[in-house]
Amino acid sequence: MVRGELFWGLQGALERRGLGPVAGVDEAGAGACAGPLVVASCVLKPGDAARLPELTDSKMLTAKARDRVYDRVLARALDYTVVVVPSTEVDLFGIRVMNLEAMRRAVAGLRQTPGYVLIDGFPVPGMPAPSVAVIKGDRSVASIAAASVLAKVTRDRIMAGLHEDLPDYGFDVHKGYSTADHIAALTKHGPSAAHRWSYTNVATAAAAHGLTPPHRVVLTYAALENPSVPVRALARRVGNNERSAAPAAGRSRGGARVS
């Protein structure tokens, strides 16, 4: 694991030592309670970060700046893959399992196997190439920052589309994260099909409205241990905790390209 204090130097050092192409990987939506998890991988031309002056962690950019960088990354990237994991898969296998699996899918979906993979934040076992986790990598590794923008813009656009279908929840504003306004809407209306029914706040709201999950759900440990979640009321489609689903998720492979 590397701490992200090297600016763009780590990626350049790997490329100069013949360990390229270097792919960066990042996610958007892991912390949300509604909407998909989106993971992107991106390979930039060596030294091309200088031609992307606004490139940084997508969360530090305004929406307009992200859109500009998104377009530039698509135009200049040597390769990229975006994987969209629906909330139904998150509910069935758990967010950690699907986050790791989606990162593997994103790298596997590249046209050329990278020489090295740099991942934002945490190690991912089972990558098809040597890899290392970089703390705050989206602020220090150009390819991770590019992947961050691809994932974030893709997910924001999906959430804006969900808002058109489900205007009561304000997905266009909070993007599915547990803000005060989102929790208030969830409490008032109950969860929608776009929510992650395995999450404690969503499961609690569902039970309060007498709703059962529209798909199979594996409750998180937090939800199982929380006395406010009436598991029996949800039991028809509730399975074991997320750790038991890991082997099943591990059998899935493949990449999804989004443009």
C-alpha positions as CSV (number, residue, x, y, z in Angstrom):
1,M,0.0,0.0,0.0
2,V,1.3,3.4,-1.0
3,R,0.3,6.8,0.5
4,G,-0.7,9.3,-2.1
5,E,1.8,12.0,-1.5
6,L,3.8,11.6,-4.7
7,F,1.5,13.7,-7.0
8,W,1.8,12.1,-10.5
9,G,5.2,10.6,-9.8
10,L,4.2,7.0,-9.0
11,Q,2.6,6.3,-12.3
12,G,5.4,7.9,-14.2
13,A,8.0,5.9,-12.3
14,L,6.2,2.6,-13.2
15,E,6.0,3.6,-16.9
16,R,9.7,4.5,-17.0
17,R,10.7,1.1,-15.6
18,G,8.7,-0.7,-18.3
19,L,5.8,-1.6,-16.1
20,G,3.2,0.0,-18.2
21,P,0.6,0.4,-19.4
22,V,-0.6,1.6,-16.0
23,A,-4.3,1.3,-15.2
24,G,-6.0,3.3,-12.5
25,V,-9.2,2.1,-10.8
26,D,-11.7,3.9,-8.6
27,E,-15.4,3.7,-7.7
28,A,-18.4,5.9,-7.1
29,G,-21.4,5.1,-5.0
30,A,-20.1,2.6,-2.5
31,G,-21.3,4.8,0.4
32,A,-24.8,5.4,-1.0
33,C,-28.0,3.6,0.1
34,A,-29.7,3.9,-3.4
35,G,-28.6,3.5,-7.0
36,P,-25.8,1.5,-8.5
37,L,-22.2,1.1,-7.6
38,V,-20.0,2.3,-10.5
39,V,-16.4,1.3,-11.0
40,A,-14.0,2.5,-13.7
41,S,-10.6,1.7,-14.9
42,C,-8.5,4.0,-17.1
43,V,-5.2,3.9,-19.0
44,L,-3.7,7.3,-20.0
45,K,-0.9,8.0,-22.4
46,P,2.4,8.3,-20.6
47,G,2.9,12.0,-19.5
48,D,-0.6,12.9,-20.6
49,A,-1.7,14.3,-17.2
50,A,-0.1,17.6,-18.2
51,R,-2.8,17.9,-20.9
52,L,-5.6,17.4,-18.4
53,P,-5.0,20.5,-16.2
54,E,-8.2,20.1,-14.2
55,L,-7.7,16.4,-13.5
56,T,-8.0,15.5,-9.8
57,D,-10.3,13.7,-7.4
58,S,-13.8,13.9,-8.9
59,K,-15.3,14.9,-5.5
60,M,-13.2,18.1,-5.5
61,L,-14.5,19.3,-8.9
62,T,-17.8,21.1,-9.6
63,A,-20.3,19.3,-11.8
64,K,-19.4,21.4,-14.8
65,A,-15.7,20.8,-14.3
66,R,-16.3,17.1,-14.0
67,D,-18.1,17.0,-17.3
68,R,-15.3,18.9,-19.0
69,V,-12.7,16.5,-17.6
70,Y,-14.9,13.5,-18.4
71,D,-15.0,14.5,-22.1
72,R,-11.3,15.1,-22.2
73,V,-10.5,11.8,-20.6
74,L,-12.7,9.9,-23.1
75,A,-11.0,11.7,-26.0
76,R,-7.4,11.1,-24.7
77,A,-7.5,7.8,-22.8
78,L,-5.7,4.9,-24.4
79,D,-8.3,2.6,-22.9
80,Y,-11.1,2.6,-20.3
81,T,-13.9,0.5,-18.9
82,V,-16.9,1.4,-16.8
83,V,-18.8,-1.3,-14.8
84,V,-22.2,-0.6,-13.4
85,V,-23.4,-2.8,-10.6
86,P,-27.1,-2.5,-10.0
87,S,-28.5,-2.2,-6.5
88,T,-30.0,-5.7,-6.8
89,E,-26.5,-7.2,-7.0
90,V,-25.3,-5.1,-4.1
91,D,-28.3,-6.4,-2.1
92,L,-27.6,-10.0,-3.0
93,F,-23.8,-10.2,-2.5
94,G,-23.0,-7.2,-0.3
95,I,-21.2,-3.9,-1.1
96,R,-17.7,-5.1,-0.2
97,V,-17.9,-8.2,-2.3
98,M,-19.3,-6.4,-5.3
99,N,-16.9,-3.5,-5.0
100,L,-13.9,-5.9,-5.2
101,E,-15.6,-7.9,-8.0
102,A,-16.4,-4.8,-10.0
103,M,-12.8,-3.6,-9.8
104,R,-11.7,-6.9,-11.1
105,R,-14.3,-6.7,-13.9
106,A,-13.2,-3.2,-14.8
107,V,-9.5,-4.2,-15.3
108,A,-10.5,-7.5,-17.1
109,G,-12.6,-5.4,-19.5
110,L,-9.6,-3.4,-20.8
111,R,-8.6,-4.3,-24.4
112,Q,-5.0,-4.8,-23.2
113,T,-3.9,-6.4,-19.9
114,P,-2.1,-3.6,-18.0
115,G,1.4,-4.0,-16.8
116,Y,0.4,-2.6,-13.4
117,V,-2.8,-1.6,-11.7
118,L,-3.1,1.3,-9.2
119,I,-6.2,1.2,-7.0
120,D,-7.6,4.0,-4.9
121,G,-7.7,3.2,-1.2
122,F,-7.5,-0.5,-0.6
123,P,-6.0,-3.7,-2.1
124,V,-8.0,-5.9,-4.4
125,P,-7.0,-9.6,-4.6
126,G,-7.4,-11.5,-7.9
127,M,-6.4,-8.7,-10.2
128,P,-5.1,-9.9,-13.7
129,A,-1.9,-7.9,-13.2
130,P,0.3,-6.8,-10.4
131,S,-1.4,-4.1,-8.3
132,V,-1.0,-1.8,-5.4
133,A,-3.4,0.3,-3.3
134,V,-2.7,4.0,-3.1
135,I,-4.2,6.0,-0.2
136,K,-5.9,9.1,-1.7
137,G,-4.9,7.8,-5.1
138,D,-7.5,9.9,-6.8
139,R,-5.5,13.0,-5.8
140,S,-2.1,11.6,-6.6
141,V,-2.3,9.2,-9.5
142,A,-3.5,10.6,-12.9
143,S,-5.1,7.3,-14.1
144,I,-6.9,6.9,-10.8
145,A,-8.2,10.4,-10.9
146,A,-9.4,9.8,-14.5
147,A,-11.1,6.6,-13.4
148,S,-12.7,8.6,-10.5
149,V,-14.2,11.1,-12.9
150,L,-15.5,8.4,-15.3
151,A,-17.2,6.6,-12.5
152,K,-18.6,9.7,-10.8
153,V,-20.0,11.3,-14.0
154,T,-21.5,8.0,-15.2
155,R,-23.2,7.4,-11.8
156,D,-24.4,11.0,-11.5
157,R,-26.1,10.8,-14.9
158,I,-27.7,7.5,-13.9
159,M,-29.1,9.0,-10.7
160,A,-30.4,12.0,-12.7
161,G,-32.3,9.5,-14.8
162,L,-33.7,7.8,-11.8
163,H,-34.9,11.1,-10.5
164,E,-37.1,11.5,-13.6
165,D,-38.8,8.2,-12.8
166,L,-38.8,8.6,-9.0
167,P,-39.0,12.4,-8.3
168,D,-40.1,12.0,-4.7
169,Y,-36.6,11.1,-3.5
170,G,-34.4,13.9,-4.9
171,F,-31.9,11.5,-6.5
172,D,-30.7,14.3,-8.8
173,V,-29.4,16.3,-5.7
174,H,-28.1,13.8,-3.2
175,K,-27.3,11.0,-5.7
176,G,-28.6,8.3,-3.3
177,Y,-26.4,9.2,-0.3
178,S,-28.0,9.3,3.1
179,T,-28.5,13.0,3.5
180,A,-31.1,14.4,5.8
181,D,-33.5,15.2,2.9
182,H,-33.0,11.7,1.5
183,I,-33.7,10.0,4.8
184,A,-36.8,12.2,5.2
185,A,-38.1,11.1,1.8
186,L,-37.3,7.5,2.6
187,T,-39.2,7.7,5.8
188,K,-42.2,9.4,4.2
189,H,-42.5,7.2,1.0
190,G,-40.7,4.0,1.9
191,P,-37.9,2.6,-0.3
192,S,-38.1,2.3,-4.1
193,A,-36.8,-0.4,-6.4
194,A,-33.7,1.7,-6.8
195,H,-32.8,1.5,-3.1
196,R,-30.5,-1.0,-1.4
197,W,-32.9,-3.0,0.7
198,S,-30.1,-4.7,2.5
199,Y,-29.1,-1.5,4.3
200,T,-30.3,-0.7,7.8
201,N,-32.0,2.6,7.0
202,V,-33.7,1.2,4.0
203,A,-34.8,-2.0,5.7
204,T,-36.2,0.0,8.6
205,A,-38.2,2.3,6.3
206,A,-39.5,-0.7,4.3
207,A,-40.7,-2.5,7.5
208,A,-42.4,0.7,8.7
209,H,-44.4,0.8,5.4
210,G,-45.1,-2.9,5.5
211,L,-43.1,-3.5,2.3
212,T,-41.0,-6.5,1.4
213,P,-38.0,-6.5,-0.9
214,P,-38.8,-6.7,-4.6
215,H,-35.7,-9.0,-5.0
216,R,-33.6,-11.3,-2.9
217,V,-31.7,-9.5,-0.2
218,V,-28.7,-10.4,2.0
219,L,-28.9,-8.0,5.0
220,T,-25.7,-6.3,6.1
221,Y,-24.2,-7.2,9.5
222,A,-25.3,-3.8,10.7
223,A,-28.9,-4.5,9.7
224,L,-28.9,-7.9,11.2
225,E,-27.5,-6.6,14.5
226,N,-29.8,-3.6,14.6
227,P,-32.9,-4.2,16.8
228,S,-34.9,-1.6,14.9
229,V,-34.8,-3.8,11.8
230,P,-37.6,-6.4,12.0
231,V,-36.0,-9.2,10.1
232,R,-39.0,-11.4,10.3
233,A,-41.1,-8.8,8.5
234,L,-38.6,-9.0,5.6
235,A,-37.9,-12.7,5.8
236,R,-39.6,-13.9,2.6
237,R,-36.7,-12.6,0.5
238,V,-33.9,-12.2,3.2
239,G,-30.9,-14.5,3.1
240,N,-27.7,-14.9,5.2
241,N,-25.2,-12.2,5.7
242,E,-23.0,-10.9,3.0
243,R,-19.9,-13.0,3.8
244,S,-21.8,-16.2,2.8
245,A,-22.3,-14.7,-0.7
246,A,-18.6,-14.2,-1.5
247,P,-18.0,-17.5,-3.3
248,A,-21.0,-17.0,-5.6
249,A,-19.9,-13.5,-6.5
250,G,-16.4,-14.7,-7.2
251,R,-17.7,-16.9,-10.1
252,S,-18.8,-13.8,-12.1
253,R,-16.4,-12.3,-14.6
254,G,-16.5,-9.9,-17.5
255,G,-16.6,-6.2,-18.2
256,A,-19.2,-3.6,-19.3
257,R,-18.2,-0.7,-21.4
258,V,-20.2,2.5,-21.0
259,S,-20.0,5.5,-23.2
